[in-house]
């Protein structure tokens, strides 16, 4: 028998406030055409005043739990991937735990920026496979708009707020049969790129939150290669080939990056899930948000092979191969 982390349910939440490219163009030297041509983004959602990262996470989590057919009392682990926590400490996961009414279980945050969900999924999978937990709630949630310099058109047009969640459960599956669940994960980072995508503030540097700063050319150059290579790594680990992929669900940062990754994997465009036009880059939330969209509209079905891949600040990157 082999233990696999099976996806029981997915959920998503986007704040009600929508900011279009046209609205941005009224305060920036930019236009809808300029933003769409370079990024594929048409709009982004922004958290309301007083709406916290934990609030977004809880809304997505409740949907995921309902779709999984379980309640907060059934959880053994809550893991929140975020770079925009409610407070420096304690972990936003504990706020989610309290708001959901979950019992005293494992709850912590994980910070790997846009690769956060990839890191969180792999971490939760390891907890489940070794038996330290049976049921896990894995959340990517961000209020990234609060890190933006709204006068910098090179960054502020790219990001938005949102949350996505998945419920995983450890399941014993007979050896020698096709398995459901997480088949393989891969994580890596290269700190030499620390200053290519970072926030210029923090408790031990400036004592302020700071703003996002980015070397866009270097991010683009590295992202295409690392996203594709990470996807190929998990496919190989699972004993499969790129042609076996039913759905590629990449981090939703930029349409040109996503298109280039699809071409490297020799996948037709209709096998690549893309939500960046409507959500923009929601950092750690982007993959679970995209998963939720593709499940809701019927594209992702039981038995499909789904490959997720992400890269973010650090640079950190990761991927997962999941049999739905």
Backbone torsions as a table, in degrees:
resi	resn	phi	psi	omega
1	UNK	NA	145.9	178.4
2	UNK	-123.9	136.1	177.2
3	UNK	-88.8	126.7	176.6
4	UNK	-124.7	148.5	175.5
5	UNK	-91.0	106.4	-175.0
6	UNK	-95.2	137.9	177.8
7	UNK	-78.9	117.1	179.0
8	UNK	-91.4	-31.2	-176.4
9	UNK	-167.2	155.5	177.3
10	UNK	-128.8	154.9	178.3
11	UNK	-150.2	161.4	-177.2
12	UNK	-148.9	156.4	173.3
13	UNK	-150.2	132.8	174.6
14	UNK	-124.4	132.8	178.2
15	UNK	-58.9	155.0	-175.8
16	UNK	-68.8	-31.9	-176.0
17	UNK	-72.0	123.4	178.5
18	UNK	-114.1	129.5	175.5
19	UNK	-111.7	117.9	179.8
20	UNK	-84.5	165.0	173.9
21	UNK	-61.6	-37.1	179.8
22	UNK	-62.1	-38.3	177.3
23	UNK	-64.0	-41.7	177.5
24	UNK	-62.1	-36.3	-175.8
25	UNK	-67.3	-15.8	178.6
26	UNK	-76.9	-16.0	179.4
27	UNK	-122.5	-5.5	-178.9
28	UNK	-127.9	157.1	173.1
29	UNK	-80.1	77.1	-178.1
30	UNK	-156.0	-180.0	179.4
31	UNK	-154.3	163.5	176.3
32	UNK	-58.2	-43.4	-179.6
33	UNK	-61.6	-44.2	-178.3
34	UNK	-62.4	-44.7	-177.7
35	UNK	-68.6	-45.7	-179.2
36	UNK	-63.1	-41.3	-177.8
37	UNK	-62.7	-39.3	-175.0
38	UNK	-90.4	-23.0	-173.5
39	UNK	-130.2	-24.2	-173.0
40	UNK	81.8	3.3	-176.9
41	UNK	-87.3	135.3	176.8
42	UNK	-112.5	-26.4	-178.6
43	UNK	-161.5	170.2	175.1
44	UNK	-148.0	155.2	177.2
45	UNK	-99.5	141.8	-178.8
46	UNK	-124.3	133.5	178.1
47	UNK	-63.3	143.4	178.9
48	UNK	-74.0	161.3	173.9
49	UNK	-55.7	129.0	-179.8
50	UNK	83.7	-4.3	177.5
51	UNK	-89.0	116.0	-172.1
52	UNK	-94.5	162.3	174.7
53	UNK	-55.2	-40.7	179.7
54	UNK	-64.4	-32.2	177.8
55	UNK	-65.2	-43.6	177.0
56	UNK	-61.9	-44.7	-178.4
57	UNK	-62.3	-41.0	-178.9
58	UNK	-65.6	-42.0	179.6
59	UNK	-61.7	-45.2	177.7
60	UNK	-65.6	-38.8	-178.1
61	UNK	-66.1	-40.9	179.2
62	UNK	-61.6	-40.1	178.1
63	UNK	-65.8	-43.7	179.9
64	UNK	-63.3	-41.9	179.2
65	UNK	-64.7	-42.0	179.4
66	UNK	-62.4	-42.0	-179.3
67	UNK	-71.1	-26.2	176.5
68	UNK	-79.7	-14.7	-179.6
69	UNK	75.0	28.0	179.3
70	UNK	-131.9	172.0	178.1
71	UNK	-118.5	173.1	179.3
72	UNK	-56.7	-30.0	-179.1
73	UNK	-67.3	-17.0	-179.8
74	UNK	-85.6	-7.6	-175.8
75	UNK	-81.9	146.5	173.6
76	UNK	-114.1	-15.5	-174.1
77	UNK	-152.4	132.6	170.7
78	UNK	-122.7	122.7	-178.3
79	UNK	-126.3	119.0	-179.0
80	UNK	-111.0	119.9	173.8
81	UNK	-91.3	118.8	-179.6
82	UNK	-159.9	148.1	170.7
83	UNK	-110.3	3.1	-179.3
84	UNK	-129.7	65.8	-177.9
85	UNK	-66.2	159.8	176.4
86	UNK	-56.9	-45.6	-179.8
87	UNK	-139.3	163.8	176.4
88	UNK	-55.3	-43.6	168.2
89	UNK	-154.2	158.7	2.2
90	UNK	-76.0	-179.2	-178.0
91	UNK	-60.5	139.7	175.5
92	UNK	-59.6	-28.9	177.5
93	UNK	-58.2	-32.6	179.0
94	UNK	-73.9	-30.8	173.6
95	UNK	-66.9	-41.7	176.5
96	UNK	-61.5	-44.5	178.5
97	UNK	-55.5	-48.2	-178.2
98	UNK	-66.0	-43.4	-177.5
99	UNK	-68.7	-31.0	176.6
100	UNK	-77.9	-21.4	-174.4
101	UNK	79.2	29.4	178.5
102	UNK	-75.6	154.6	179.3
103	UNK	-75.1	-175.0	179.6
104	UNK	-74.2	99.0	-177.1
105	UNK	-133.5	-177.4	175.7
106	UNK	-70.4	130.5	178.4
107	UNK	-150.8	122.4	178.7
108	UNK	-157.7	164.8	178.2
109	UNK	-98.9	159.4	174.7
110	UNK	-137.4	132.1	-174.6
111	UNK	-119.6	107.4	173.5
112	UNK	-140.1	28.1	177.3
113	UNK	52.6	-127.8	-174.6
114	UNK	-68.8	-18.4	174.8
115	UNK	-90.1	7.1	-173.9
116	UNK	-58.6	-42.8	-178.7
117	UNK	-67.7	-37.2	177.1
118	UNK	-60.7	-44.2	178.6
119	UNK	-66.1	-41.7	-178.4
120	UNK	-66.8	-41.8	179.1
121	UNK	-62.7	-44.2	179.1
122	UNK	-63.5	-40.8	179.7
123	UNK	-64.3	-47.2	178.7
124	UNK	-62.8	-40.5	178.1
125	UNK	-58.5	-41.3	178.3
126	UNK	-65.4	-42.0	176.4
127	UNK	-57.0	-44.0	-176.1
128	UNK	-72.3	-40.1	-176.4
129	UNK	-68.6	-30.7	179.7
130	UNK	-91.5	-1.1	174.2
131	UNK	88.0	11.7	177.7
132	UNK	-78.9	-13.6	175.5
133	UNK	-154.2	156.5	177.7
134	UNK	-108.9	-36.7	-177.1
135	UNK	-131.3	129.2	-175.4
136	UNK	-127.6	143.1	170.8
137	UNK	-107.0	116.9	-178.1
138	UNK	-113.6	121.0	-172.6
139	UNK	-123.4	138.0	165.3
140	UNK	-112.7	121.4	-175.3
141	UNK	-144.2	135.2	-177.1
142	UNK	-146.1	141.4	163.6
143	UNK	-115.9	63.9	-172.0
144	UNK	-66.3	-22.3	-179.8
145	UNK	-59.3	-22.0	-178.0
146	UNK	-82.7	-2.5	174.8
147	UNK	-104.5	1.9	-170.7
148	UNK	-91.9	143.6	168.3
149	UNK	-91.9	105.2	-171.8
150	UNK	-74.3	2.9	172.3
151	UNK	-99.9	-5.0	-177.9
152	UNK	-101.1	100.1	-176.1
153	UNK	-69.8	-16.1	178.6
154	UNK	-73.0	-17.3	179.8
155	UNK	-124.6	-40.1	-170.2
156	UNK	-68.0	-22.6	179.4
157	UNK	-76.8	-12.4	-168.6
158	UNK	-90.1	-27.0	-164.5
159	UNK	-112.4	157.9	175.9
160	UNK	-149.7	179.8	-176.8
161	UNK	-110.7	153.0	177.5
162	UNK	167.4	177.5	178.9
163	UNK	-150.6	147.0	173.6
164	UNK	-139.8	153.1	-176.5
165	UNK	-144.6	150.1	171.4
166	UNK	-131.5	147.2	173.0
167	UNK	-106.0	126.5	178.0
168	UNK	-113.1	143.5	174.1
169	UNK	-134.3	135.3	176.8
170	UNK	-69.9	129.7	-177.8
171	UNK	-134.3	130.6	176.5
172	UNK	-79.7	125.1	-177.7
173	UNK	-126.0	138.7	-177.5
174	UNK	-61.4	139.7	176.6
175	UNK	-67.2	148.7	176.5
176	UNK	84.9	-0.8	176.7
177	UNK	-112.9	157.2	174.7
178	UNK	-59.4	129.2	-175.2
179	UNK	-98.4	145.8	168.4
180	UNK	-92.7	161.3	174.0
181	UNK	99.4	-163.5	-178.4
182	UNK	-73.9	116.3	-178.3
183	UNK	-90.7	-33.5	-178.3
184	UNK	-163.6	149.9	173.6
185	UNK	-135.5	157.1	178.7
186	UNK	-146.4	133.2	179.4
187	UNK	-133.6	147.6	175.9
188	UNK	-161.9	167.0	176.2
189	UNK	-156.1	156.8	177.7
190	UNK	-139.9	97.4	-176.1
191	UNK	-65.7	-8.6	176.3
192	UNK	-64.6	-17.1	179.3
193	UNK	-100.0	17.7	-176.1
194	UNK	-48.6	-45.0	-173.9
195	UNK	-89.1	3.8	178.4
196	UNK	-83.0	-21.0	176.2
197	UNK	-155.5	105.4	-173.3
198	UNK	-156.5	173.2	173.3
199	UNK	-111.3	130.7	-173.6
200	UNK	-84.8	40.2	176.7
201	UNK	-156.0	171.8	178.9
202	UNK	161.7	162.2	-176.7
203	UNK	-56.8	-38.7	-174.7
204	UNK	-97.9	2.7	176.7
205	UNK	-111.3	-76.8	-176.6
206	UNK	-98.6	-15.0	-174.2
207	UNK	73.0	12.8	178.3
208	UNK	-125.0	169.1	178.7
209	UNK	-68.6	-43.6	-179.9
210	UNK	82.9	-178.6	-178.6
211	UNK	-128.4	156.9	177.8
212	UNK	-69.2	133.1	173.8
213	UNK	-127.6	140.5	-171.4
214	UNK	-147.4	137.3	168.3
215	UNK	-94.3	88.6	-170.1
216	UNK	-59.2	-38.4	-178.4
217	UNK	-64.5	-42.0	-179.6
218	UNK	-71.0	-38.1	176.9
219	UNK	-59.5	-47.5	-179.2
220	UNK	-61.7	-45.7	-177.2
221	UNK	-59.7	-46.1	-177.4
222	UNK	-76.2	-35.0	-173.0
223	UNK	-61.2	-45.7	-176.5
224	UNK	-59.7	-47.3	-178.5
225	UNK	-66.8	-47.2	-175.9
226	UNK	-69.9	-37.9	178.4
227	UNK	-63.1	-45.4	179.7
228	UNK	-67.2	-44.1	-178.4
229	UNK	-64.1	-39.9	179.2
230	UNK	-64.2	-41.0	177.7
231	UNK	-62.8	-43.4	178.7
232	UNK	-63.8	-35.2	-179.8
233	UNK	-63.3	-47.3	-177.7
234	UNK	-71.5	-31.9	175.9
235	UNK	-62.8	-43.8	179.2
236	UNK	-65.6	-42.4	179.2
237	UNK	-61.1	-33.0	-179.6
238	UNK	-82.4	-1.9	-179.9
239	UNK	73.9	28.8	-177.5
240	UNK	-120.5	-177.1	-179.9
241	UNK	-129.2	159.2	179.3
242	UNK	-53.1	-33.1	179.2
243	UNK	-66.3	-14.8	178.2
244	UNK	-81.2	-12.6	-176.5
245	UNK	-68.3	125.0	173.2
246	UNK	-86.6	-38.6	-178.4
247	UNK	-144.4	127.4	169.2
248	UNK	-97.3	124.3	178.8
249	UNK	-119.8	88.4	-177.2
250	UNK	-86.8	163.7	170.2
251	UNK	-55.6	134.2	-173.4
252	UNK	-93.8	81.0	-178.3
253	UNK	-105.7	-40.4	-169.5
254	UNK	-163.6	129.5	-177.9
255	UNK	-58.4	-39.1	-177.7
256	UNK	-65.8	-38.2	176.5
257	UNK	-64.5	-46.6	-178.4
258	UNK	-61.5	-44.1	178.6
259	UNK	-61.2	-42.0	-178.3
260	UNK	-66.2	-38.9	178.0
261	UNK	-64.5	-43.5	177.4
262	UNK	-57.9	-41.6	179.4
263	UNK	-66.3	-40.2	179.1
264	UNK	-62.3	-33.0	179.1
265	UNK	-87.9	0.7	179.7
266	UNK	57.3	41.2	178.4
267	UNK	-102.5	138.6	173.2
268	UNK	-66.1	152.0	-176.4
269	UNK	-58.6	-29.2	-177.3
270	UNK	-77.7	1.9	172.9
271	UNK	-105.0	5.0	-178.9
272	UNK	-110.5	120.6	179.2
273	UNK	-81.1	125.6	-177.4
274	UNK	-132.6	121.5	179.9
275	UNK	-125.1	5.2	-172.6
276	UNK	-61.1	-29.7	-179.2
277	UNK	-59.4	-38.4	-174.2
278	UNK	-97.6	-24.4	-174.7
279	UNK	-109.4	-20.1	-168.7
280	UNK	61.4	-162.2	-179.1
281	UNK	-89.0	109.7	178.9
282	UNK	-101.5	22.9	175.5
283	UNK	54.1	-125.1	-174.5
284	UNK	-62.7	-17.4	-178.7
285	UNK	-85.4	-11.9	-166.9
286	UNK	-67.0	-41.9	-178.6
287	UNK	-69.0	-49.6	178.8
288	UNK	-64.6	-30.9	173.7
289	UNK	-62.9	-45.2	-179.9
290	UNK	-66.5	-38.8	175.9
291	UNK	-59.2	-44.2	-178.6
292	UNK	-62.6	-42.5	178.3
293	UNK	-60.0	-46.9	-175.7
294	UNK	-71.6	-28.3	173.7
295	UNK	-72.8	-44.2	-177.6
296	UNK	-62.7	-38.4	-177.0
297	UNK	-88.3	3.5	172.4
298	UNK	89.0	3.0	178.9
299	UNK	-69.5	-51.3	179.5
300	UNK	-84.0	121.9	-177.6
301	UNK	-126.9	160.9	177.6
302	UNK	-52.9	134.4	-179.8
303	UNK	95.5	-15.1	179.8
304	UNK	-69.7	146.2	173.1
305	UNK	-92.8	116.8	-178.4
306	UNK	-112.2	128.9	176.3
307	UNK	-116.1	124.8	175.5
308	UNK	-108.6	146.4	179.4
309	UNK	-150.9	140.3	-174.2
310	UNK	-149.7	151.5	172.3
311	UNK	-142.5	142.1	179.2
312	UNK	-148.9	-168.2	-176.8
313	UNK	-52.9	146.1	179.7
314	UNK	135.8	-49.0	-19.8
315	UNK	-68.2	140.1	172.3
316	UNK	-121.4	145.7	179.8
317	UNK	-149.5	163.6	-179.9
318	UNK	-173.0	168.5	-178.8
319	UNK	-153.3	163.2	175.5
320	UNK	-144.9	144.9	171.3
321	UNK	-110.0	123.4	-173.5
322	UNK	-128.9	127.3	171.2
323	UNK	-91.2	112.6	-171.5
324	UNK	-70.1	NA	NA
